[in-house]
Amino acid sequence: MAEAEAQVKTNSSELVQYGNENGIAFLTLNDPPANTYSYEMMQSLDRAILTARMDESVQVIVISGNGEKFFSAGANIQMLANVTPTFKYFFCLHANETLSRLEQTPKLVIAAINGHCVGGGLEVALAADIRIARRGAGKMGLPEVSLGVLPGTGGTQRLTRLVGKSKAIELMATGELFDFERGLELGIVNQLLDAETGAQFSQQVVDYARQFTTPNRASAAVGRIKRAVQTGSEIPFESALALERELQQQLFQSEDAKEGLDAYMKKRKPIFKGK
């Protein structure tokens, strides 16, 4: 992303470039032209996720692909064709663990879909909280059935939770690829942005992400909302309500909650600090 260029240049050879600017961490899948991922890339992504999670200055994470043609085309097929079934199993297991770590990190994650987003690439995007795509920039879908396999990095589960069982089965059983406009209709894409260039799209995504950072937003509240939804939706309702109460209690003790209430009472705009 544009604002992370200074930081990214220091690790441009990494399979996942990492940058941090003004509370936003930028994770860029970096194996052009298709940004396919290998075990090595997933290890790099795993490290980047943990770095962003543990860095208290990071409030929002933006994940994208290098270039303007692909967000990611998914797993490297040539690599998969040359390894043992045991390696494939553990590769998929680690990829699942990595994306679950991204999904469970209590910081908002935005997938900036700047090009084709298919197979495992879409599975990466599905692990984000919000998906923003550049209008007309490519196709998306889960076509693994054409290889005689299924989407094995969370795709069968996350797509189902977004679009429902019947539609998810249809999309995966046909292996249909569709444009981002269709993705918006299905609820896979949250927003479509009109941008003439990739650089313009990157800046628009940064502008969008900024609204979730301090002083504009209480970033801790955004993170707790994410955790309440991501975890709460997978556990019994009463347990989810208990989780919600505990997260709310944490926020009640924060400086930002005091600031928000004081600003409301005094009819002024709150200035949040992320504390």
matplotlib code that plots the C-alpha trace (Angstrom):
import matplotlib.pyplot as plt

x = [0.0, 1.2, 1.7, 3.8, 6.3, 9.1, 8.8, 8.1, 11.4, 13.3, 12.0, 11.0, 12.5, 10.1, 7.3, 5.0, 6.0, 5.3, 4.8, 3.3, 2.2, -0.1, -1.7, -2.2, -0.2, 0.2, 0.7, 1.4, 1.5, 4.6, 5.2, 4.2, 2.6, -0.1, 1.1, 0.5, 1.4, 3.8, 4.6, 7.4, 4.9, 2.5, 5.3, 6.0, 2.4, 2.1, 5.1, 3.6, 0.2, 1.9, 4.0, 0.9, -1.0, 1.7, 2.5, 0.4, 0.7, -1.2, -4.9, -6.0, -4.4, -4.7, -3.8, -3.3, -1.4, 1.7, 0.8, -2.5, -3.3, -3.7, -4.6, -3.7, -4.4, -4.1, -1.7, 1.2, 0.0, 3.4, 4.6, 1.6, 2.3, 5.8, 5.3, 4.0, 0.4, 1.7, 3.4, 0.2, -1.8, 0.5, 0.8, -3.0, -3.1, -0.6, -2.4, -5.6, -3.9, -2.4, -5.8, -7.5, -4.8, -5.6, -9.3, -9.0, -6.6, -8.6, -7.8, -9.9, -8.6, -9.3, -8.6, -7.8, -8.6, -6.6, -6.8, -8.0, -8.8, -9.4, -9.0, -6.8, -6.5, -10.2, -9.8, -7.2, -9.6, -12.5, -10.5, -10.5, -13.3, -14.0, -13.3, -12.9, -12.4, -11.4, -14.2, -13.5, -10.1, -10.6, -12.6, -13.1, -14.3, -13.3, -12.6, -10.8, -13.3, -11.7, -8.5, -10.5, -10.2, -12.1, -11.2, -9.1, -8.0, -11.3, -13.2, -16.0, -16.7, -16.2, -18.1, -21.0, -21.2, -21.3, -23.7, -25.6, -25.3, -27.1, -25.4, -22.0, -22.4, -23.4, -20.5, -17.9, -19.5, -19.6, -16.2, -17.8, -15.6, -17.5, -16.7, -16.5, -19.9, -21.4, -19.3, -20.9, -24.4, -23.5, -22.2, -18.6, -17.4, -18.3, -17.5, -16.4, -14.2, -13.8, -10.1, -8.3, -5.0, -3.7, -2.1, -5.4, -7.1, -4.4, -4.9, -8.7, -8.2, -5.9, -8.5, -11.2, -9.0, -8.2, -11.8, -11.2, -8.0, -7.5, -8.4, -11.4, -12.5, -12.0, -9.8, -10.1, -13.9, -13.6, -11.3, -13.6, -16.6, -14.7, -13.9, -17.5, -18.7, -16.0, -16.0, -19.6, -21.0, -19.3, -20.4, -23.8, -25.9, -25.7, -21.9, -21.7, -23.7, -21.3, -18.4, -20.1, -20.5, -16.8, -15.6, -17.9, -16.5, -13.0, -14.1, -15.9, -12.5, -10.8, -9.9, -11.6, -14.9, -14.6, -13.8, -16.7, -19.2, -17.8, -17.8, -21.4, -22.5, -20.7, -21.9, -18.4, -16.5, -14.5, -10.8, -9.8, -6.4, -6.7, -6.3]
y = [0.0, 3.5, 4.8, 1.8, 2.1, 3.4, 0.5, -2.1, -1.2, -2.5, -6.0, -6.0, -9.5, -11.0, -13.2, -11.1, -7.5, -5.7, -2.0, 0.1, 3.7, 5.7, 2.8, 0.7, -2.4, -3.3, -7.0, -7.5, -11.0, -10.7, -13.4, -11.8, -12.1, -14.2, -14.0, -17.7, -19.0, -21.7, -23.0, -20.4, -17.6, -18.8, -18.8, -15.2, -14.3, -16.0, -13.9, -10.7, -11.4, -12.0, -8.9, -6.8, -8.4, -7.8, -4.2, -1.9, 0.9, -1.2, -0.6, -1.9, -4.5, -4.2, -7.2, -7.0, -8.5, -7.1, -5.5, -4.8, -8.2, -10.5, -10.3, -14.0, -17.0, -19.2, -22.1, -22.7, -25.6, -26.6, -26.8, -29.0, -31.3, -32.1, -32.8, -35.8, -36.2, -35.8, -32.5, -31.3, -32.2, -30.3, -27.4, -27.0, -27.4, -24.6, -22.4, -23.0, -22.1, -18.9, -17.7, -18.5, -16.4, -13.5, -13.9, -14.1, -11.2, -8.5, -5.8, -5.0, -6.7, -5.3, -7.3, -4.8, -6.9, -5.2, -8.0, -11.6, -13.3, -17.0, -20.3, -19.9, -16.2, -15.8, -18.0, -15.5, -12.7, -14.5, -14.6, -10.8, -8.8, -6.5, -7.0, -4.0, -4.5, -2.3, -2.3, -4.2, -5.4, -9.1, -12.2, -14.2, -17.7, -21.1, -23.3, -26.1, -28.7, -28.4, -29.9, -32.7, -31.2, -28.8, -25.4, -26.6, -23.4, -22.5, -21.8, -24.3, -23.0, -19.2, -19.0, -20.9, -18.4, -15.5, -16.7, -19.6, -23.4, -23.8, -20.9, -21.9, -25.5, -24.2, -21.8, -24.4, -27.4, -25.4, -23.7, -20.6, -17.5, -14.2, -10.5, -8.3, -6.8, -10.3, -10.7, -7.5, -8.9, -12.1, -10.3, -11.5, -8.0, -5.2, -2.3, -1.6, 1.4, 3.1, 3.8, 4.4, 3.0, 0.7, 3.5, 5.4, 2.3, 1.9, 5.5, 5.0, 1.9, 3.8, 6.6, 4.0, 2.3, 5.5, 5.9, 2.9, 4.4, 7.0, 9.8, 9.1, 5.8, 3.9, 1.2, -1.0, -1.0, -1.9, -4.8, -6.0, -5.8, -8.0, -10.5, -10.6, -11.4, -13.8, -15.8, -15.3, -16.6, -20.0, -20.7, -21.2, -18.0, -17.8, -18.2, -15.5, -13.1, -13.8, -13.1, -9.8, -8.8, -9.5, -7.5, -4.7, -4.6, -4.3, -1.3, 0.3, 0.5, 2.2, 5.8, 5.9, 4.9, 7.7, 10.1, 8.9, 9.4, 12.8, 14.0, 12.9, 14.7, 17.9, 17.7, 17.7, 15.4, 12.7, 12.4, 8.8, 7.6, 3.8, 3.4]
z = [0.0, -0.8, 2.8, 3.7, 0.9, 3.2, 5.6, 2.8, 1.0, 4.0, 3.5, -0.2, -0.7, 1.9, 0.6, 2.8, 3.0, 6.2, 6.9, 9.7, 9.3, 11.6, 13.3, 10.1, 9.5, 5.8, 4.9, 1.2, -0.4, -2.5, -5.2, -8.5, -10.9, -9.2, -5.5, -5.0, -1.6, -0.5, 3.0, 3.1, 2.3, 5.0, 7.5, 6.5, 6.8, 10.2, 11.4, 10.1, 11.7, 15.1, 14.7, 14.0, 16.8, 19.4, 18.3, 20.4, 17.9, 15.3, 15.3, 11.9, 9.5, 5.7, 3.6, -0.2, -3.1, -4.9, -8.2, -9.9, -11.5, -8.5, -4.9, -4.9, -7.0, -3.9, -3.2, -5.6, -7.7, -8.9, -5.3, -4.4, -7.3, -6.2, -2.4, -0.5, 0.7, 4.3, 3.4, 1.8, 4.9, 7.2, 4.8, 4.8, 8.6, 9.0, 6.5, 8.5, 11.7, 10.2, 8.8, 12.1, 13.9, 11.5, 12.1, 15.9, 16.3, 18.1, 15.5, 12.5, 9.3, 5.9, 2.7, -0.1, -3.2, -6.0, -8.6, -9.2, -5.9, -6.5, -4.7, -1.6, -2.3, -1.7, 1.4, 2.7, 2.0, 3.7, 6.9, 7.0, 8.6, 5.7, 2.0, -0.3, -4.0, -6.9, -9.4, -12.6, -11.4, -11.6, -10.7, -7.6, -6.7, -5.3, -8.3, -6.5, -7.7, -11.1, -9.6, -7.9, -4.4, -2.2, -0.8, 2.1, 3.9, 5.5, 2.3, 2.8, 6.3, 5.9, 2.5, 4.0, 6.9, 4.5, 1.8, 3.3, 2.7, -0.6, -2.4, -1.0, -2.2, -5.6, -5.9, -4.9, -6.7, -10.0, -9.4, -10.8, -11.1, -10.9, -11.0, -7.9, -8.6, -8.2, -5.0, -3.7, -4.4, -2.6, 0.4, 0.0, -0.9, 1.5, -0.8, -4.4, -5.0, -8.3, -9.0, -12.3, -10.9, -8.3, -6.4, -6.3, -5.0, -2.3, -1.1, -1.0, 1.1, 3.5, 3.8, 4.6, 7.2, 8.9, 10.1, 12.5, 14.1, 16.8, 17.3, 15.0, 16.6, 19.8, 18.3, 21.4, 21.1, 17.4, 18.3, 21.0, 18.7, 16.2, 18.9, 20.2, 16.7, 15.6, 18.7, 19.8, 16.5, 17.0, 20.6, 22.3, 22.6, 26.5, 26.3, 23.7, 25.8, 28.7, 26.4, 25.3, 29.0, 29.8, 26.8, 27.7, 31.2, 29.8, 27.7, 30.6, 32.4, 29.4, 29.1, 25.7, 27.3, 29.8, 26.9, 24.8, 27.6, 28.6, 25.0, 24.6, 27.8, 26.8, 23.1, 21.7, 19.4, 21.3, 20.8, 21.3, 22.3, 22.0, 25.8]

ax = plt.figure().add_subplot(projection="3d")
ax.plot(x, y, z, "-o")
ax.set_aspect("equal")
plt.show()
